[in-house]
């Protein structure tokens, strides 16, 4: 038993644990290690895949179920085991998503469109359209023809992602509503130029309930900075937003902490827990 036994921190990565384009600070790393050493549980919640997260959180003591694909996967980091997935393309409407993707390829020629499956990120647009951040990240990805991904029963989609100018993404959202797929999924901005769809009812926040099943009685403190973190901050016992978080995220948080560059996780452990 330690002073943090019975408590858990779950943190978003980009803009929360890690400054965008940066690395985990030594201050955050040391604070998390001390928290876990005293009985605390630590997890991450991100839109990234486990592989794309590993380069950032290497050697971090992640000892609680973590959330990937913005809520479509719950993953046991210690044992490298998928605990639960919630595919976007499940059920009778599964072919509606490839049809939507085909229209997006026609309507948004400048977009980078990505289909995420449990084992890979498939970019279905030309390499010239790639998100410029990809080469600097840790993603495993492949350029794949959409035709190779249309058997969604065999290869379920966990997430459909668009990177484009915000003004174009607004039209993308309208098209999704017109084609009826918006009602089949949970769509949200994860950054100003990123829009994502996961399955209906799926979010980082929805996976908090699954974590509570795995760790009954745990008190959860969640940290985030953007709209895709909002449900997680609400579902946790305590929600902490970074000082530079989206205005709506700060509004629903229980506490607004320091800037990510000033070591938000260390601040949370020292000031909230």
Secondary structure by P-SEA (a helix, b strand, c coil): ccccccbbbbbbcccccccccccccaaaaaaaaaaaaabbbbbcccccccccccccccccccccbbbcccccbbbccccccccbbbbcccccccaaaaaaaaaaaacccccbbbbbcccbbbbcccccccccccccccccccccccccccccccccccbbbbbccaaaaaaaaaaaaaacccccbbbbbcccccccccccccccccaaaaaaaaccbbbbbbbbccccaaaaaaaccbbbbcccccaaaaaacccccccccccaaaaaaaccc
